[in-house]
């Protein structure tokens, strides 16, 4: 009996010695397995959550695409309506332009007819007017005296005047042509012996009225601070001329000097009745 009991004790000790680490390792393994199972379950739950989120995103994306498509369709419809409206407006504008063009064409035709009628009436009136139009006789030199530089008086008689017309008014409104120059208004109109005469002061093509300044210039030097003076005799005037007007209007081209312009002063000196001297004053920094 003792031997049997000892056998069982030995067997028990052997099991404790040999199987205890195995049981301990098995327990650790089972714990790891349970932890892994929990981890797999958590992973599956997380995966399911991600799948749900992805499905939700897909739904939202699909909804967004559908919304975009609806907006695009609405935009296309709106554009189509706008294009249709623009086309209607364009057609209406073209029709209005065509109507206005037709109206303008008709108005131009009316104006053209009116203009042709007016021109015919004007031509008829012009022919009638020319038949009774006053005109000037060839002008003649009223006097050989010169009124100013290159200026003398000419006169002419107005012809073809109706008895019941305004003779002086016709004189003032009838132009005269002389040497290619058209003179619109006479200087004066006079009635004499049942005739009307016009007078003009002609200031071109009068070589007999073109005096000049002498071949020498009198340099008067500085007459006051900053002012220099020149004098020169006038040559070429004749008895009967308006010698003061001739002096004041003769261009100041002086011997030995530049063109000084018209003189500032004129005085009679030298030849009796016709001797004239012009005077010029100009700024000169050398005069102190």
C-alpha positions as CSV (number, residue, x, y, z in Angstrom):
1,X,0.0,0.0,0.0
2,X,2.8,2.3,0.9
3,X,4.4,1.6,-2.5
4,X,1.1,2.4,-4.3
5,X,0.8,5.6,-2.5
6,X,4.3,6.5,-3.2
7,X,3.7,5.8,-6.9
8,X,0.8,8.1,-7.0
9,X,2.8,10.8,-5.2
10,X,5.6,10.5,-7.8
11,X,3.2,10.6,-10.7
12,X,1.5,13.7,-9.2
13,X,4.9,15.3,-8.7
14,X,5.8,14.5,-12.3
15,X,2.7,16.0,-13.6
16,X,3.2,19.2,-11.5
17,X,6.9,19.4,-12.6
18,X,6.4,18.7,-16.3
19,X,2.9,20.1,-17.0
20,X,2.8,23.2,-14.9
21,X,4.9,25.3,-17.4
22,X,2.7,24.0,-20.2
23,X,-0.4,25.1,-18.5
24,X,1.1,28.4,-17.7
25,X,2.2,28.9,-21.3
26,X,-1.3,27.8,-22.5
27,X,-2.9,30.3,-20.2
28,X,-0.7,33.1,-21.7
29,X,-1.5,31.9,-25.2
30,X,-5.2,31.8,-24.5
31,X,-5.0,35.3,-23.2
32,X,-3.1,36.5,-26.3
33,X,-5.7,34.7,-28.4
34,X,-8.5,36.4,-26.6
35,X,-6.7,39.8,-27.0
36,X,-6.2,39.0,-30.7
37,X,-9.8,38.1,-31.1
38,X,-10.8,41.4,-29.4
39,X,-8.3,43.2,-31.7
40,X,-9.8,41.5,-34.8
41,X,-13.3,42.3,-33.7
42,X,-12.2,46.0,-33.1
43,X,-10.6,46.0,-36.6
44,X,-13.8,44.5,-38.1
45,X,-15.9,47.2,-36.4
46,X,-13.5,49.9,-37.6
47,X,-13.6,48.5,-41.1
48,X,-17.4,48.4,-41.0
49,X,-17.4,52.0,-39.8
50,X,-15.1,53.0,-42.6
51,X,-17.3,51.1,-45.1
52,X,-20.3,53.0,-43.8
53,X,-18.4,56.3,-44.0
54,X,-17.3,55.4,-47.6
55,X,-20.9,54.5,-48.5
56,X,-22.0,57.8,-47.0
57,X,-19.3,59.7,-49.0
58,X,-20.4,57.9,-52.1
59,X,-24.0,58.8,-51.5
60,X,-23.0,62.4,-50.8
61,X,-20.8,62.5,-53.9
62,X,-23.6,61.0,-56.0
63,X,-26.0,63.6,-54.6
64,X,-23.5,66.4,-55.3
65,X,-23.1,65.1,-58.9
66,X,-26.8,65.0,-59.3
67,X,-27.1,68.5,-57.9
68,X,-24.4,69.7,-60.3
69,X,-26.2,68.1,-63.1
70,X,-29.5,69.7,-62.2
71,X,-27.7,73.1,-61.9
72,X,-26.1,72.5,-65.3
73,X,-29.4,71.7,-66.9
74,X,-31.0,74.7,-65.3
75,X,-28.1,76.9,-66.5
76,X,-28.4,75.5,-70.0
77,X,-32.1,76.1,-70.0
78,X,-31.5,79.7,-68.8
79,X,-28.9,80.2,-71.5
80,X,-31.3,78.8,-74.1
81,X,-34.0,81.2,-72.9
82,X,-31.5,84.1,-73.0
83,X,-30.3,83.2,-76.5
84,X,-33.9,83.0,-77.6
85,X,-34.6,86.4,-76.1
86,X,-31.5,87.9,-77.6
87,X,-32.4,86.4,-81.0
88,X,-35.9,88.0,-80.7
89,X,-34.3,91.3,-79.7
90,X,-31.8,91.1,-82.6
91,X,-34.6,90.3,-85.1
92,X,-36.7,93.1,-83.7
93,X,-33.7,95.5,-83.9
94,X,-33.0,94.5,-87.5
95,X,-36.6,94.9,-88.4
96,X,-36.6,98.4,-86.7
97,X,-33.4,99.2,-88.6
98,X,-34.9,98.1,-91.8
99,X,-38.0,100.3,-91.2
100,X,-35.8,103.3,-90.2
101,X,-33.6,102.7,-93.3
102,X,-36.7,102.7,-95.5
103,X,-38.0,105.8,-93.8
104,X,-34.7,107.5,-94.3
105,X,-34.6,106.4,-97.9
106,X,-38.1,107.8,-98.4
107,X,-37.2,111.1,-96.6
108,X,-34.0,111.4,-98.8
109,X,-36.1,110.9,-101.8
110,X,-38.6,113.6,-100.7
111,X,-35.7,116.0,-99.8
112,X,-34.1,115.2,-103.2
113,X,-37.3,116.1,-105.0
114,X,-37.7,119.2,-102.8
115,X,-34.1,120.2,-103.5
116,X,-34.5,119.7,-107.3
117,X,-37.6,121.8,-107.2
118,X,-35.8,124.4,-105.1
119,X,-32.8,124.4,-107.5
120,X,-35.1,124.8,-110.5
121,X,-36.9,127.7,-108.8
122,X,-33.5,129.2,-107.8
123,X,-32.1,128.9,-111.3
124,X,-35.3,130.5,-112.6
125,X,-35.0,133.3,-110.1
126,X,-31.3,133.7,-110.8
127,X,-32.0,134.0,-114.5
128,X,-34.6,136.6,-113.8
129,X,-32.3,138.4,-111.4
130,X,-29.4,138.4,-113.8
131,X,-31.7,139.9,-116.4
132,X,-32.1,142.9,-114.1
133,X,-28.8,142.6,-112.2
134,X,-26.9,145.8,-111.7
135,X,-23.2,145.8,-112.6
136,X,-20.3,148.3,-112.4
137,X,-18.8,150.0,-115.3
138,X,-15.0,149.6,-115.7
139,X,-13.5,151.5,-112.8
140,X,-11.3,154.6,-113.5
141,X,-8.7,156.3,-111.4
142,X,-10.4,159.1,-109.6
143,X,-7.1,161.0,-108.8
144,X,-3.4,160.4,-109.2
145,X,-2.9,161.4,-105.6
146,X,-1.8,158.6,-103.3
147,X,-4.0,158.2,-100.1
148,X,-1.5,155.9,-98.4
149,X,1.3,153.5,-99.3
150,X,0.2,151.5,-102.5
151,X,-3.3,153.1,-102.2
152,X,-5.3,155.3,-104.6
153,X,-9.0,156.0,-105.1
154,X,-11.0,154.5,-108.0
155,X,-14.6,155.1,-109.0
156,X,-17.1,153.3,-111.1
157,X,-20.7,153.9,-112.2
158,X,-23.5,151.4,-111.4
159,X,-25.5,150.3,-114.4
160,X,-28.7,148.4,-115.2
161,X,-30.6,149.8,-112.2
162,X,-34.4,149.5,-112.3
163,X,-36.1,152.9,-111.7
164,X,-38.1,151.7,-108.8
165,X,-35.2,149.9,-107.0
166,X,-33.0,151.0,-104.0
167,X,-30.1,152.5,-105.9
168,X,-27.9,153.2,-102.9
169,X,-28.7,149.7,-101.4
170,X,-27.7,148.2,-104.8
171,X,-24.5,150.2,-104.7
172,X,-23.5,149.0,-101.3
173,X,-24.3,145.3,-102.1
174,X,-22.9,145.0,-105.6
175,X,-19.3,143.7,-105.7
176,X,-16.6,145.0,-108.0
177,X,-13.9,142.9,-109.6
178,X,-10.6,144.6,-110.3
179,X,-7.4,142.9,-111.5
180,X,-8.6,139.5,-110.1
181,X,-9.6,141.0,-106.7
182,X,-13.3,141.1,-105.7
183,X,-14.2,144.2,-103.7
184,X,-17.5,143.6,-101.8
185,X,-18.4,147.0,-100.6
186,X,-17.5,150.5,-101.9
187,X,-15.9,153.0,-99.5
188,X,-18.8,155.3,-100.4
189,X,-21.8,155.6,-102.7
190,X,-22.9,158.9,-104.3
191,X,-25.9,160.0,-106.4
192,X,-25.1,162.5,-109.1
193,X,-27.0,163.5,-112.2
194,X,-29.3,160.5,-111.9
195,X,-26.4,158.2,-111.7
196,X,-24.9,156.1,-108.8
197,X,-21.1,156.1,-108.3
198,X,-19.1,154.0,-106.0
199,X,-15.6,154.8,-104.7
200,X,-12.9,152.4,-103.5
201,X,-9.5,152.9,-101.9
202,X,-7.5,150.3,-103.9
203,X,-4.4,149.1,-101.9
204,X,-2.9,146.8,-104.5
205,X,-1.1,147.1,-107.8
206,X,-0.3,150.9,-107.3
207,X,3.4,151.2,-108.1
208,X,3.1,155.0,-108.4
209,X,2.3,155.0,-104.6
210,X,5.2,153.0,-103.4
211,X,7.8,155.4,-101.9
212,X,10.8,154.1,-100.0
213,X,13.1,155.3,-97.3
214,X,16.3,157.0,-98.4
215,X,19.7,155.5,-99.1
216,X,21.0,156.6,-95.7
217,X,19.7,156.2,-92.2
218,X,20.3,158.7,-89.4
219,X,21.4,156.9,-86.3
220,X,20.3,159.1,-83.4
221,X,21.9,156.8,-80.8
222,X,20.6,156.4,-77.3
223,X,17.9,159.0,-76.6
224,X,17.2,157.7,-73.1
225,X,18.1,154.7,-71.0
226,X,17.2,151.5,-72.9
227,X,15.9,153.3,-76.0
228,X,17.7,153.8,-79.4
229,X,16.3,156.0,-82.2
230,X,16.7,156.0,-86.0
231,X,15.5,158.5,-88.6
232,X,15.3,158.3,-92.4
233,X,14.0,160.5,-95.2
234,X,11.0,159.3,-97.4
235,X,11.7,159.3,-101.1
236,X,9.3,158.8,-104.0
237,X,6.2,160.8,-102.9
238,X,4.8,163.5,-105.1
239,X,2.8,166.7,-104.9
240,X,-0.8,166.1,-104.1
241,X,-0.2,162.8,-102.1
242,X,-1.3,162.5,-98.5
243,X,2.3,162.7,-97.4
244,X,1.6,162.0,-93.7
245,X,-0.4,158.9,-94.5
246,X,2.3,157.8,-97.0
247,X,5.0,158.2,-94.3
248,X,3.0,156.3,-91.6
249,X,2.1,153.4,-94.0
250,X,5.4,152.9,-95.8
251,X,7.2,149.7,-94.7
252,X,10.3,150.5,-92.5
253,X,13.0,148.8,-94.6
254,X,16.0,151.0,-93.7
255,X,19.4,151.2,-95.3
256,X,21.9,149.3,-93.2
257,X,19.2,148.0,-90.8
258,X,16.6,145.3,-90.6
259,X,12.9,145.9,-91.3
260,X,11.9,148.2,-88.5
261,X,8.2,148.2,-89.2
262,X,6.1,151.3,-89.6
263,X,7.6,154.5,-88.2
264,X,6.5,155.7,-84.8
265,X,6.5,159.4,-85.8
266,X,6.5,161.4,-89.1
267,X,7.4,165.0,-89.6
268,X,7.6,167.3,-92.6
269,X,11.2,168.3,-93.4
270,X,13.3,169.1,-96.5
271,X,11.5,169.6,-99.8
272,X,8.6,172.0,-99.5
273,X,5.2,170.3,-99.1
274,X,6.4,166.8,-99.7
275,X,9.6,166.3,-97.7
276,X,9.0,163.8,-94.9
277,X,11.2,162.2,-92.2
278,X,10.2,159.0,-90.3
279,X,11.4,158.1,-86.8
280,X,11.7,154.8,-85.1
281,X,12.5,154.0,-81.5
282,X,13.4,150.6,-80.2
283,X,14.7,148.9,-77.1
284,X,18.4,148.6,-76.8
285,X,20.2,147.1,-73.8
286,X,23.3,149.0,-74.7
287,X,21.7,152.3,-73.9
288,X,22.4,153.0,-70.2
